Amino acid sequence: MKTLTRAQLFAPAKRARKTKDWFERAKFVVAAARKRAARRAARTAQQYAGQLSMMRPPTVLQRRRLAERLSAKS
């Protein structure tokens, strides 16, 4: 029978350590993905805001059609 040292007897299980490390890495990956998504959303919003200022106002015909559609829904 193999004699175990005190460190081996009272050390945390190897599997538990690996799982804990895996969870820590997973948390980091998720946080990084969220940060990238937030940056991408901010960039898209800025681009869209820039495009809105360049858009022409609707024509008289477009406004009339919109008014007709809105009054038909009511």
C-alpha positions in Angstrom: 0.0 0.0 0.0 1.2 3.5 -0.9 1.9 5.9 1.9 0.5 9.3 1.3 2.1 12.5 2.6 0.2 15.0 4.7 0.0 17.4 1.7 -1.5 14.6 -0.5 -4.0 13.7 2.2 -5.3 17.2 2.9 -5.0 18.7 -0.6 -8.2 19.7 -2.4 -9.3 17.3 -5.1 -7.6 17.8 -8.4 -10.9 17.7 -10.2 -12.4 20.4 -8.0 -9.4 22.7 -8.7 -9.8 22.1 -12.4 -13.5 22.9 -12.3 -12.9 26.1 -10.3 -10.2 27.2 -12.9 -12.6 26.3 -15.7 -15.4 28.5 -14.1 -13.0 31.4 -13.6 -11.9 31.2 -17.3 -15.6 30.9 -18.4 -16.5 34.0 -16.4 -13.7 35.9 -18.0 -14.7 34.9 -21.5 -18.3 35.9 -20.9 -17.3 39.2 -19.5 -15.1 39.9 -22.5 -17.8 39.0 -24.9 -20.3 41.3 -23.2 -17.8 44.1 -23.3 -17.2 43.5 -27.1 -21.0 43.5 -27.7 -21.5 46.7 -25.8 -18.8 48.4 -27.8 -20.2 47.1 -31.0 -23.7 48.3 -30.0 -22.4 51.8 -29.2 -20.5 52.0 -32.5 -23.7 51.0 -34.4 -25.8 53.5 -32.5 -23.3 56.3 -33.4 -23.3 55.3 -37.1 -27.1 55.2 -37.1 -27.3 58.6 -35.4 -24.9 60.0 -38.0 -27.1 58.7 -40.8 -30.3 60.1 -39.3 -28.9 63.7 -39.5 -28.1 63.2 -43.2 -31.6 61.8 -44.1 -33.9 64.1 -46.0 -37.3 65.0 -44.4 -40.2 63.1 -45.9 -42.0 64.5 -48.9 -45.5 65.8 -48.9 -46.7 62.6 -50.5 -45.0 60.5 -47.9 -46.4 62.5 -45.0 -49.9 62.3 -46.5 -49.6 58.5 -46.9 -48.3 58.1 -43.3 -51.2 60.3 -42.0 -53.7 58.1 -43.9 -52.2 54.9 -42.5 -52.2 56.3 -38.9 -55.8 57.5 -39.2 -56.9 54.2 -40.6 -55.5 52.3 -37.6 -57.4 54.5 -35.1 
